[in-house]
């Protein structure tokens, strides 16, 4: 059983659910090309969003859609193939994590990577999580250099 953090008011379980839903929504956007608002609306009504952090879900999905070109450009040198050739689940996980690493510095980079790895284990290909982990470790070293260097 999880409890909201007493210091920040954040419920880690609700955040995790928001990230998993965001992964599914970003995947749906990547595959369909539908408007982001339509996808968010669909998830708001079809998924059990009452137990997820809905504002965080929406921030992640809108942020990834708005900034995916920047994130793809940053990820490209760290990949062993073109961004568009990365498995769609892994690509969604990488984009969401890139958003969190750059835009949500309040979330520790290790949490970002762990959440992306766990979501990829759940929804992705058998060894996709190891690929996501390796790429995000390199991205964290660049974008969160001080935090990364201070790891124990």
Backbone as CSV, one residue per row, in Angstrom:
resi,resn,N_x,N_y,N_z,CA_x,CA_y,CA_z,C_x,C_y,C_z
1,UNK,0.843,-1.168,0.000,0.000,0.000,0.000,0.890,1.233,0.000
2,UNK,0.558,2.193,-0.883,1.388,3.389,-0.943,0.639,4.564,-0.346
3,UNK,1.401,5.468,0.184,0.840,6.668,0.787,1.469,7.876,0.131
4,UNK,0.720,8.955,0.009,1.330,10.161,-0.539,2.534,10.594,0.299
5,UNK,3.476,11.170,-0.373,4.658,11.679,0.322,4.245,12.806,1.260
6,UNK,4.735,12.765,2.472,4.377,13.793,3.443,5.040,15.125,3.130
7,UNK,6.159,15.097,2.445,6.866,16.340,2.180,6.380,17.009,0.905
8,UNK,6.004,16.267,-0.097,5.672,16.884,-1.380,4.204,16.773,-1.744
9,UNK,3.453,15.935,-1.068,2.053,15.756,-1.413,1.849,14.919,-2.662
10,UNK,2.893,14.293,-3.160,2.815,13.486,-4.373,2.578,12.036,-3.992
11,UNK,1.621,11.410,-4.659,1.353,9.988,-4.472,2.154,9.233,-5.535
12,UNK,3.243,8.555,-5.133,4.084,7.867,-6.129,3.323,6.836,-6.960
13,UNK,2.373,6.136,-6.359,1.610,5.129,-7.106,0.745,5.797,-8.176
14,UNK,0.134,6.918,-7.835,-0.690,7.647,-8.808,0.182,8.201,-9.937
15,UNK,1.389,8.644,-9.604,2.326,9.116,-10.626,2.737,7.974,-11.551
16,UNK,3.007,6.805,-10.962,3.378,5.649,-11.786,2.252,5.277,-12.745
17,UNK,1.020,5.276,-12.238,-0.125,4.983,-13.109,-0.249,6.031,-14.207
18,UNK,-0.005,7.298,-13.862,-0.064,8.368,-14.863,0.978,8.134,-15.957
19,UNK,2.183,7.710,-15.559,3.230,7.442,-16.551,2.861,6.264,-17.447
20,UNK,2.301,5.205,-16.863,1.898,4.050,-17.678,0.799,4.430,-18.660
21,UNK,-0.160,5.225,-18.202,-1.235,5.686,-19.088,-0.659,6.616,-20.163
22,UNK,0.287,7.462,-19.766,0.916,8.361,-20.734,1.656,7.560,-21.806
23,UNK,2.312,6.492,-21.406,2.993,5.633,-22.378,1.988,5.102,-23.395
24,UNK,0.850,4.654,-22.922,-0.178,4.130,-23.826,-0.733,5.240,-24.720
25,UNK,-0.913,6.426,-24.152,-1.456,7.540,-24.929,-0.458,8.028,-25.977
26,UNK,0.822,8.140,-25.602,1.839,8.558,-26.565,1.975,7.497,-27.664
27,UNK,1.916,6.235,-27.286,1.931,5.153,-28.279,0.760,5.331,-29.247
28,UNK,-0.431,5.570,-28.709,-1.622,5.749,-29.557,-1.443,6.941,-30.494
29,UNK,-0.877,8.034,-29.981,-0.626,9.217,-30.807,0.380,8.894,-31.916
30,UNK,1.462,8.206,-31.562,2.486,7.845,-32.551,1.894,6.991,-33.663
31,UNK,1.036,6.051,-33.293,0.511,5.092,-34.256,-0.632,5.683,-35.098
32,UNK,-1.443,6.555,-34.494,-2.641,7.053,-35.185,-2.456,8.426,-35.814
33,UNK,-1.591,9.237,-35.194,-1.464,10.609,-35.650,-2.653,11.480,-35.276
34,UNK,-3.539,10.973,-34.430,-4.705,11.740,-33.999,-4.278,12.940,-33.170
35,UNK,-5.150,13.922,-33.080,-4.891,15.104,-32.265,-4.694,14.695,-30.816
36,UNK,-3.748,15.341,-30.155,-3.418,14.999,-28.769,-4.634,15.189,-27.865
37,UNK,-5.429,16.220,-28.092,-6.590,16.439,-27.230,-7.602,15.306,-27.368
38,UNK,-7.753,14.772,-28.564,-8.673,13.636,-28.766,-8.189,12.412,-28.003
39,UNK,-6.895,12.178,-28.039,-6.325,11.018,-27.344,-6.460,11.188,-25.836
40,UNK,-6.152,12.370,-25.331,-6.297,12.615,-23.892,-7.747,12.417,-23.468
41,UNK,-8.666,12.941,-24.258,-10.090,12.804,-23.939,-10.504,11.329,-23.919
42,UNK,-10.019,10.580,-24.872,-10.323,9.143,-24.927,-9.818,8.445,-23.666
43,UNK,-8.595,8.743,-23.262,-8.033,8.111,-22.070,-8.740,8.591,-20.803
44,UNK,-9.119,9.851,-20.791,-9.805,10.397,-19.622,-11.092,9.616,-19.358
45,UNK,-11.752,9.169,-20.411,-13.038,8.485,-20.256,-12.933,6.970,-20.273
46,UNK,-11.945,6.413,-20.976,-11.880,4.963,-21.141,-11.014,4.268,-20.099
47,UNK,-10.067,4.957,-19.571,-9.158,4.339,-18.615,-9.581,4.679,-17.193
48,UNK,-9.066,3.940,-16.254,-9.405,4.197,-14.848,-8.541,5.334,-14.303
49,UNK,-8.759,6.499,-14.867,-7.912,7.647,-14.550,-8.147,8.203,-13.147
50,UNK,-9.219,7.800,-12.507,-9.474,8.327,-11.158,-8.413,7.880,-10.157
51,UNK,-7.658,6.843,-10.483,-6.604,6.398,-9.567,-5.214,6.803,-10.054
52,UNK,-5.175,7.594,-11.120,-3.906,8.106,-11.631,-3.840,9.610,-11.364
53,UNK,-2.666,10.159,-11.496,-2.459,11.599,-11.368,-2.790,12.211,-12.729
54,UNK,-4.049,12.583,-12.900,-4.528,13.062,-14.200,-3.790,14.306,-14.697
55,UNK,-3.555,15.315,-13.867,-2.802,16.477,-14.365,-1.393,16.097,-14.854
56,UNK,-0.746,15.161,-14.157,0.594,14.743,-14.565,0.537,13.978,-15.885
57,UNK,-0.459,13.099,-16.025,-0.683,12.374,-17.275,-0.802,13.363,-18.436
58,UNK,-1.653,14.363,-18.246,-1.882,15.334,-19.319,-0.627,16.142,-19.623
59,UNK,0.122,16.515,-18.582,1.365,17.256,-18.781,2.366,16.431,-19.591
60,UNK,2.499,15.155,-19.255,3.430,14.284,-19.974,3.035,14.147,-21.439
61,UNK,1.777,13.834,-21.689,1.338,13.580,-23.065,1.447,14.859,-23.905
62,UNK,0.925,15.955,-23.391,1.000,17.212,-24.151,2.452,17.639,-24.361
63,UNK,3.274,17.474,-23.334,4.672,17.861,-23.440,5.428,17.047,-24.466
64,UNK,5.199,15.755,-24.478,5.873,14.888,-25.460,5.437,15.246,-26.875
65,UNK,4.150,15.443,-27.072,3.668,15.773,-28.411,4.243,17.120,-28.861
66,UNK,4.264,18.097,-27.966,4.752,19.435,-28.301,6.260,19.449,-28.585
67,UNK,7.020,18.676,-27.819,8.481,18.771,-27.867,9.175,17.542,-28.460
68,UNK,8.412,16.620,-29.038,9.037,15.364,-29.480,10.156,15.565,-30.489
69,UNK,10.079,16.585,-31.314,11.159,16.838,-32.277,12.477,17.158,-31.582
70,UNK,12.408,17.976,-30.525,13.606,18.307,-29.755,14.161,17.073,-29.051
71,UNK,13.248,16.287,-28.480,13.696,15.088,-27.763,14.302,14.080,-28.733
72,UNK,13.678,13.916,-29.892,14.207,12.980,-30.881,15.603,13.394,-31.330
73,UNK,15.810,14.695,-31.508,17.130,15.190,-31.913,18.174,14.909,-30.834
74,UNK,17.780,15.039,-29.570,18.713,14.762,-28.468,18.970,13.269,-28.321
75,UNK,17.960,12.465,-28.570,18.101,11.014,-28.431,18.877,10.389,-29.594
76,UNK,18.752,10.969,-30.789,19.318,10.365,-32.003,20.781,9.931,-31.871
77,UNK,21.682,10.773,-31.322,23.083,10.340,-31.221,23.300,9.184,-30.237
78,UNK,22.322,8.927,-29.382,22.455,7.880,-28.373,21.866,6.549,-28.835
79,UNK,21.216,6.562,-29.990,20.532,5.370,-30.499,21.390,4.636,-31.519
80,UNK,21.079,3.356,-31.708,21.797,2.552,-32.699,21.022,2.441,-34.009
81,UNK,19.942,3.229,-34.134,19.103,3.251,-35.339,18.366,4.582,-35.367
82,UNK,17.691,4.864,-36.465,16.905,6.085,-36.552,15.787,6.050,-35.516
83,UNK,15.420,7.213,-34.998,14.389,7.296,-33.967,13.110,6.598,-34.423
84,UNK,12.712,6.824,-35.662,11.453,6.242,-36.153,11.519,4.721,-36.282
85,UNK,12.715,4.148,-36.246,12.862,2.692,-36.328,12.910,2.019,-34.951
86,UNK,12.948,2.825,-33.904,12.897,2.288,-32.537,11.482,1.764,-32.304
87,UNK,11.372,0.627,-31.636,10.076,0.058,-31.303,9.165,1.154,-30.745
88,UNK,7.896,1.217,-31.180,7.019,2.314,-30.754,6.826,2.431,-29.235
89,UNK,6.804,1.328,-28.522,6.680,1.391,-27.060,7.966,1.983,-26.474
90,UNK,9.099,1.499,-26.940,10.374,2.024,-26.454,10.519,3.502,-26.817
91,UNK,10.104,3.884,-28.014,10.181,5.285,-28.435,9.303,6.154,-27.536
92,UNK,8.107,5.685,-27.213,7.221,6.435,-26.316,7.851,6.572,-24.931
93,UNK,8.430,5.496,-24.429,9.075,5.534,-23.109,10.257,6.494,-23.107
94,UNK,11.048,6.482,-24.163,12.200,7.382,-24.260,11.750,8.840,-24.324
95,UNK,10.704,9.110,-25.082,10.213,10.480,-25.206,9.652,10.990,-23.877
96,UNK,8.892,10.163,-23.189,8.335,10.568,-21.896,9.455,10.824,-20.896
97,UNK,10.418,9.924,-20.851,11.538,10.101,-19.930,12.353,11.344,-20.293
98,UNK,12.531,11.603,-21.583,13.244,12.811,-22.000,12.499,14.052,-21.510
99,UNK,11.178,14.030,-21.617,10.387,15.148,-21.105,10.633,15.337,-19.611
100,UNK,10.557,14.252,-18.865,10.744,14.359,-17.415,12.166,14.803,-17.062
101,UNK,13.154,14.273,-17.765,14.543,14.651,-17.467,14.779,16.139,-17.704
102,UNK,14.165,16.674,-18.749,14.416,18.072,-19.085,13.442,19.045,-18.417
103,UNK,12.186,18.671,-18.355,11.160,19.614,-17.910,10.751,19.441,-16.448
104,UNK,11.015,18.307,-15.865,10.598,18.045,-14.483,11.816,17.712,-13.636
105,UNK,12.647,18.718,-13.417,13.875,18.473,-12.658,13.589,18.164,-11.191
106,UNK,12.324,18.336,-10.782,11.932,17.964,-9.424,11.860,16.450,-9.251
107,UNK,11.808,15.718,-10.364,11.767,14.252,-10.316,13.194,13.739,-10.473
108,UNK,13.716,13.011,-9.491,15.092,12.501,-9.600,15.288,11.657,-10.865
109,UNK,16.459,11.815,-11.492,16.698,11.098,-12.745,16.569,9.591,-12.570
110,UNK,16.946,9.066,-11.403,16.830,7.621,-11.192,15.377,7.161,-11.195
111,UNK,14.485,8.000,-10.683,13.048,7.691,-10.722,12.568,7.686,-12.175
112,UNK,12.990,8.678,-12.933,12.601,8.767,-14.340,13.019,7.500,-15.084
113,UNK,14.278,7.104,-14.928,14.778,5.929,-15.629,14.058,4.671,-15.158
114,UNK,13.920,4.503,-13.854,13.264,3.322,-13.324,11.829,3.198,-13.825
115,UNK,11.091,4.294,-13.824,9.703,4.266,-14.287,9.635,3.897,-15.777
116,UNK,10.544,4.443,-16.578,10.560,4.124,-18.007,10.897,2.652,-18.231
117,UNK,11.858,2.141,-17.470,12.245,0.731,-17.580,11.078,-0.178,-17.188
118,UNK,10.423,0.134,-16.076,9.307,-0.691,-15.611,8.139,-0.675,-16.603
119,UNK,7.834,0.488,-17.160,6.752,0.575,-18.146,7.109,-0.214,-19.406
120,UNK,8.372,-0.149,-19.805,8.797,-0.887,-20.991,8.771,-2.387,-20.731
121,UNK,9.132,-2.809,-19.530,9.021,-4.229,-19.182,7.572,-4.693,-19.312
122,UNK,6.661,-3.840,-18.873,5.245,-4.205,-18.855,4.633,-4.239,-20.256
123,UNK,4.982,-3.262,-21.089,4.300,-3.118,-22.379,5.162,-3.414,-23.592
124,UNK,6.471,-3.454,-23.418,7.363,-3.542,-24.568,7.836,-4.946,-24.889
125,UNK,8.773,-4.990,-25.805,9.374,-6.253,-26.227,10.220,-6.829,-25.091
126,UNK,10.580,-8.096,-25.229,11.232,-8.837,-24.147,12.461,-8.140,-23.562
127,UNK,13.325,-7.631,-24.398,14.550,-6.994,-23.887,14.563,-5.489,-24.116
128,UNK,13.420,-4.936,-24.439,13.332,-3.499,-24.715,13.748,-2.641,-23.543
129,UNK,13.468,-3.113,-22.338,13.795,-2.312,-21.152,15.295,-2.095,-20.994
130,UNK,16.116,-3.051,-21.428,17.564,-2.869,-21.302,18.050,-1.785,-22.271
131,UNK,17.442,-1.740,-23.445,17.767,-0.707,-24.431,17.382,0.667,-23.883
132,UNK,16.161,0.779,-23.374,15.675,2.036,-22.806,16.580,2.474,-21.656
133,UNK,16.945,1.555,-20.784,17.815,1.865,-19.657,19.150,2.442,-20.129
134,UNK,19.769,1.806,-21.105,21.069,2.257,-21.596,21.020,3.637,-22.222
135,UNK,19.993,3.875,-23.041,19.857,5.177,-23.694,19.595,6.268,-22.656
136,UNK,18.689,6.003,-21.720,18.348,7.018,-20.724,19.486,7.287,-19.759
137,UNK,20.301,6.289,-19.481,21.464,6.511,-18.628,22.403,7.530,-19.287
138,UNK,22.601,7.403,-20.584,23.454,8.353,-21.312,22.818,9.737,-21.355
139,UNK,21.496,9.786,-21.563,20.812,11.075,-21.619,20.854,11.770,-20.254
140,UNK,20.658,11.008,-19.194,20.719,11.584,-17.840,22.109,12.140,-17.551
141,UNK,23.138,11.450,-18.029,24.512,11.925,-17.820,24.721,13.283,-18.486
142,UNK,24.031,13.522,-19.596,24.144,14.805,-20.299,23.238,15.871,-19.676
143,UNK,21.968,15.555,-19.509,20.980,16.559,-19.112,20.923,16.807,-17.606
144,UNK,21.356,15.834,-16.832,21.366,15.988,-15.378,22.778,15.726,-14.854
145,UNK,23.735,16.371,-15.484,25.152,16.084,-15.218,25.515,16.175,-13.748
146,UNK,25.099,17.224,-13.061,25.460,17.394,-11.651,24.814,16.306,-10.791
147,UNK,23.530,16.068,-11.016,22.823,15.035,-10.259,23.420,13.661,-10.572
148,UNK,23.725,13.422,-11.832,24.291,12.144,-12.266,25.672,11.929,-11.637
149,UNK,26.482,12.981,-11.640,27.832,12.885,-11.074,27.799,12.646,-9.563
150,UNK,26.753,13.098,-8.906,26.646,12.982,-7.450,26.072,11.625,-6.995
151,UNK,25.733,10.776,-7.969,25.130,9.485,-7.584,26.111,8.709,-6.712
152,UNK,25.551,7.938,-5.797,26.425,7.277,-4.816,26.808,5.905,-5.127
